[in-house]
Amino acid sequence: MRDFFIECKRTFLLAMPVMIAFVSQTAMGVVDTIMTGGFATTDMAAVALGLSIGMPVMALGTGLLLGLVPIIAQLDGAKKQHEIATQVQQGFWLALFFVLLILPSAYYFDAIINSFGEVEPELVRKAVGYLYAMAFALPAYLFSAVLQAQCEGMQNTKPAMVILLLGLAANIPVNYIFIYGFWGVPALGGIGCGIATAIIAWVMFFMMYGYVKYAPSMRCVNSKQRFAKPNLSVLISLFSLGLPIALSMFFEVVLFAVVALLIAPLGGTIVAAHQVALNFSTLMLVLPASLGVAATIRVGHRLGERSVSAAKTSSYAAFSLGILLAIGTAVFTFSLREQIALLYNDNPEVVALAAHLMFFAALFQISDAIQAIGGGVLRGYKETLSIFFITFTAYWLIGLPIGYALALTDIIVPAMGVAGFWIGFIFGLTTAASLMLCRIFVLQRKPAEHILARVSGAEYLNEPV
């Protein structure tokens, strides 16, 4: 029991900087929205439109690189820090190949936007300008993700937190310069917001690079050899581990975009209430998502130490913390849902409906926490393919169809409107949580030799456990 409580403390201390980093990243988007909205409504709409296209691409790229975290964590746990540099260098190559694959689509930004219907030319022009700037920022985001994976895999989650906090602090003045015009820079509105975002992204990358290169804690990793050429076997390993994560993140982002499109015909009040409830529930997801990252690190590190029982303890600690926090956020959401809605909007109809939807958000807090942490635990075991199948099945084959049937048809009950989709979210998240728990239970019941051989290489089959 003492080991369990020590593990809970370690997991929580790892998760806190990740949580602050997540909040800082989310806050940057809020600042962008507020500042472009203050410039002009068209510019705010252009940024929102650009993000609706850019976010799925960003989710794909960052998800592809998340496979680095358990690999580095296991190497660190196994005291093989000298091998980490190779994985990081190949991570950079994987990020570069993804960028080169995606960037040609920039020539078709206007066609992509107009494929959603006839859009005002000025809105298209500004959205395309914003997307061009974001395309320039993409390499910086992905290269930063590689270095962040190195730090997190080595149980150091503070650098990303500090750098993102600094980025958030710089976001306001740099945005002001390029959105409103200052120091000889013309007022560029939404396009200026994209330029500011790109500048900050590259500055944060160089800060992260400087830390990784010169920090004493990273001396055991820094290789004096020249940057390695692409290694096909390592790239295939990284790609096969990261692709299911990338697809899971991509389909999750697209799911919420689809729901937003489906409820659009129901009216502006309903869309606004849905957005308020969704924005707040996404903010609450930061807590279990942070624990999920910590679970990946701790489970991977323990497996690198070849301690299967300790890896199991790490997973139990993360789940216990997550469920306790989820109970707290559920009570908080349920008790203060009207007051929370009023922070977003003062329209009585929007507030009433948003508060009603937050009741459903309170109901799925525990399921949401379990599926987020379960995904982190499975990543720690390098079990990423099952994450994709579970999330795709739970969200797209169960949650969305049930939500659609309840919200917009009379098949089950008379059409419930937007609340039906939120009930669908409950079904989807509960299914995902249940399936992940089942998969983890089956995985952890396997012999230690099998687990170690699977996650760390077949050589462990011939070594004592």
N, C-alpha and C positions, 0 to 999 in steps of 0.2 A: 504493500500500500504506500510506503514511503517513496518508492521509485515512481509510482503513479503520480503522486502530488509534485514530485520534482519535475517530472515530464510535463505536467500541466503548466508549471511555472515557466519552463523553457519554451514551450509552445506559445504561451501567451506573450512572452517577451519578444519572440520572433515575429509574432503577428501584429503587434502594436505599430511598429514602423511601417509595415506593409499597409495597414489600415490608413494611417496618416497620408501615405503616398497616394493611395487610391482616392482619398477625399480631396487631396490637392489637385490631382488630375481631373476629377469631376468638377472641382471649383473653377478650373481654367475654362472649361466649356461654359459654365454659368457666366463668368466674367465676359467671355466673347459675346454671348447672347445679349447681355445687358448693354454692353458698350456699343455694339452694332445697332441694337434697337434704339439707343439714344441718338444715333446718327440718322437713320432712316429705316422705315419699316421694310422697304424693299431689300435693303442690305441685310437686315436680320433674317429675312426669308431666304436670301441667297446663301447665307452661312448655314441655315438649317437644311436647305436643299443639298448643299455641298456635303454636309456631314452625313446625310442619309445615303449618299453614294460612297463617300470615303470611309465611313466607319466599318462596313462589312469587309472592305479591302484591308483595313488596318487590323481587324480581328483575325483575318486569315494569316497575315504576315506574323503578327505577334504570337498567335497560337502555334504556328509552325516552329517557332523558336523555343516554346515552353518545354519541349522535350529535353533541352539542355539542363534544366534544373535538376531532375532526378539523376541524370548521368553524372553531373559535377558533384552532387551531394554524395553519391555512392563512391566516387573516386576520392573525395575528401575523407569520408568515413573509413575508407580502406587505406588511408595514408599514401595515396598515389597522386599527390598534388602535381608531380612532374608531368602527368598525363593530361591534366586539365587544359593546359595551353593548347594542345592539339585540338581538343574538342571546341574550344573557344574560337580558334582560327577557322575551323571548318564551319562554325556557326556564322561567322562573318561571310564566308563564301555562300552559304545557303541564303542569307539575307540579301546578298548582292544579286544572286540569281533570281530571287523572287522579285526584286525591284526591276531588273532588266526585263522580266516577263510581263510585269504590270504596266510599266511606263508607256509603252506604245499605245495603250488605251486612251492616253491623254488627248490624242488626235480626235477622239470620238466623244469627248465630254458633252458637247452641245447636242449631238445625236442621242446620247443616252438620256439626257434630261428631257428632250422633246419626245422621247418614246413613251413618257408617262402621260402625254397629252399636250395640247397646245399651251405653251408657256409664254408669258410676256417676254419679248426680246430683251428688254433691259434686265430683267431678272435672270435670264439665261446668261447674258454677258457677265454679270457680276458673279453668278454661281460658278461659271467656267473659270473666271479669273481666280476665284478663291480655290478651286480645285487644282489649278496649275501650281499655286503656292504650296498647297498640301502635298502635291506630287514631289516637289522639291524637298519637303520635310520628311517624306516617307523613309529615305535611307537613314536619316538621323534617328528616327524613332526605332527602326529595326536594329541598327547598330547599337543603340542604347539598350535595347532589349537583350542583346547578346551579353553585354557587359553586366547588366543587371542580373541575368541568369547566373553569371559567374559568381557575383557577390552573394546572391541568395543561396546558391548551391553550397557555398562555403559558410553558411549560417551567419551572414552579415547583411541584414536587411536595412541598416540605417543609412548607407550612402544614397540609395534611391530616394529615401524619405527626405533627406536634407536637400538634395539637388532639386527635387520636385517642389519643395517649399520655396526654394530660391527662385525657381521658374515661375511659380505662382506670384511671388512678390514682384518679379520683373514684368509679368504679363500686363499689368495695368498701365504702367508708363509707356511700354513699347507699343501696346495697342493704341494708346492715345496718340502717339506720334504718327502712326500710319493710318489710323482710322480718321482722325479729325484734322491731321496736318499740323506739323510743328517743326521748328528748326529747318525750314526750307523744304520740308517734305510735303507734297500736296495731299489734300484730304482724299483718301482712297476708299473709305467706307468698308464694305465687306471684303473687298480685295485686299485692302490694307490689313484687315484682321488676319487673313491668310498669310500675308508676308510676315507679320509680327509672330505668328505661330511658328512659321518655318525658322525664323531667326532664333527664337527661344529654343526650339527643338535641337538645332545644331549647337548652340551654346551649352545646353544640358548634356549633349553627347560628349563634347570636349571636356566638360567638367568630370563626367563619369570616367572618361578615358584617362584623364590626369590622375584621378584617384586610384584606378586599377593599376596604373603604371608605377606610381610612386608610393603608394601606401605600404607601410612595413608588413601588414598582414598579408599582402599579396606577393611578397618577395619569393615565396616558395613556389609560385605559379609562373611568374614572368620568365619567359624563355629568352635566352640570349641568342638563340638561333634565328635565322631569317624567317620571315613569314612564310608558312608552308603553302605549297600548291594545293589545289583541290584534291582531296582524297576520296575517291569514288565510294569505297566501302564505308567510310565514316559518314559521308554525306547521305548515303542510302539509309544508314542506321538512324541518323538524325531525322531524315525526312519521314521514314516509316513510323517513328515515334511521335513526331510532331504533327503529321497530317491529320490523324483522327482528332487531335485537340483543336486544330485550326478549323476543321469542318464543324465540330461541335459548336465552337464560338460563332462561326459564320451563320449557321442555321438558327442559333438562338437570336442573334441580332436581326436576321431576316424575319423570324417569327413575329417579333414585336412590330416590325415595319408592316407586315401583312395585316396584323390585327388593326393597326392604325388606319390602314387603307379601307378595311372592311367596315369600320365604324364611321368613316368619314361621311357617308350619306345620312347618318342619323342626326347630324346637326352640330354646330359649333359648340354649344353648351356641353354636349355629351363628350365630344372630343377633348375639350378643355378639362373636364372633370377626370376623364380617363388619364390624361397626361399628368395631372397633378398627383393622382394616386400612384401611377407608374413611376414617376420621378422619385417620390418619397420611398416607395418599396425598393427601388433600385439603390437608394442611399442606404437603406437598412441592410441590403445584401453585402455591403462593404465588410461588415463584421465577419460573417461566415466565410466570405471569399478570402479574407486575410488569413483566417485559420486554415483554409484549404491550402494556401501557399505554404504556411508554416508546416502543415501536415506532410506535404510533398518533401520538404527539406528534411524534416526529422525522420520520416520513414526511410527516405533514401539514404540518409547518413547512417542510420542503424543497420540497414542492409549492407552498406559498404563495410561496416564493422563486423559483418557476418553474424549479427545477433538478431535472429528472426523473432524471438520472443520480445525483445526490446522494441522492434518495429511494430509489433502488435500493440504493445503498451502505448507507443506514440500515437497510434491511430485511435485507441480508446480515449486517450487524453484530449485529442482534438475534438472528437465527437462529444465528449462530456462538456467541454467548455462551450462548444457551439450550441448545444441544446439549452444550457443554462442561459446563454446570451439571447437565444431565440425566444425563450419564455419571457425574458425581460422586454425585448423589443415588441413582442406580441401584445403584452399588457400595456406598454407605452402607446403603441399604435391604436389599440382599441379604446383606451381611456381618453386620449387626446386627439382623436381623429378630426373632430370639427375644428379645434383650435389650429391643428396642423394645416388643414385645408384653407383656413383664413389667412395663413401666412403667404399662400400662393395667389389667392384671388378673393375679392370681396363680393363677387356676384353670388347672391343667396342660392340660386339654382345650382351653380357650379359647386359651391361649398357643400350643399346638401348631398348631391350625387357623389362627389369625391369622398365625403365622409362615409357614405354607404359602401363605396368600393373599397375603402380602407378597412372596413370590417372583414372583407374577404382576404385582404392583404395580411391582416393579423392572423387569420386562420392558417395561412400557408407558411408562416415564419419558420416553424420547426422543420417542415418538409424541405423548405428552401435551404435551411442551414445544413441539413443532413446530406442533400444532394451536392451542395457546394463543397463541403468537407470530404464527402465520399469521393468526389472527382479528384481532390488533392491527394487523398490516400492512394487511390488507384494509380495516379501519376507517379507516386513514390515507388510503387511496385513495377513501374514501367508498363502498366496495364492500360494503354490508351485506346486501343481499338474498341474495347467494351464500353468505354465512356461514350464514344460516338454512337454506337448502336443503341445504348440505353437512352441517351438524350434525344436522339432522332425518333425513336419509338415513342418515348414518353411525351414529347412536345408535339411532334407532327402527326403521329398516328393515333394518339389518344387525346391529348390536351386540346389541340386545335379543332379536330372534328367535333368533340363534345361541346366545346365552347361555341362553335359555329351553329351546331344544332340547337343549343339552348338560347343563343342570342338572336338568331335571325330566322329560325324556322319554328313550325309548330309540331315537329316530329315527336318530341318528348313531352314538352309542356308548351303552352302559349309563349310566343317569342318574348324573351326576357330583356332584350336589348343588351347594352354593354355589360351588364352584370353577368350575363351568360358566359362571356369570354373569361371573366375572372373566376367563375366556377370551373371553367375549363383549365385555367392555370393551376387551380388546386389539384385537380385530377392529374394533370401532367407532372407537377412537381412531386406529388405523393408517389406516383408511379416511378419516377426517376429515383427518388430517395429509397424506395423499397428495393428496386432492382440493384442499385449500387450496394446496399447493405448485403443483399444476397450474394452478389459477386465477391465482395470482400470476405464474407464468411466462408465461401467455398475456397477462395484463394488461400486464406490463412489456415485452413485445415489441411492443406497439402504438406507433405514432408518438408522439413527444413532444407534438405539437399536439393529438392526439386525447385523450391523458391529461389535459393541462392544461385543455382545453375541457370535459372531462367532470367534473372535480373542482372547477373554479374558475369556470366560466361560459363561455358561448360567445364572449365578447368576446376571449378569448385566441386564437381562430382567426385573427384578423386582425392579431395582433402577432407580431413576430419572436421566435424561441425560441433 
